[in-house]
Amino acid sequence: MIEVTTAMAKNRLTALIRSAESGEKVVITRHGKPVAQLTRAAAEPRKAKLGQMAGRIRLLPGWDAPIDPDRFLQGEL
């Protein structure tokens, strides 16, 4: 963790951003108290691609047949 004053942050902003990009946590203080924090931005979430498994999954006949709870709980199914 890097801790810098607001004045130092103003003068070294580019270097502090590089540190944050590399995973370092940068805390900016005013009068010895933390007021801001620089961290790496979160990666953009991947977009879901629907239909990728189409044709790859095969369901056997009867997969959705009702289950008798008593037989299920006895481990017969």
LINSUL-V557408 format. One line per field, one symbol per residue. burial: # if it has 9 or more other ideal C-beta (glycine too) atoms within 8 Angstrom, else .. A space follows every 10 residues. Layout:
# LINSUL-V557408
burial=???
This chain:
# LINSUL-V557408
burial=.#.#.#..#. .#...##.## ....#####. .......#.. .......... .......... .......... ##.....
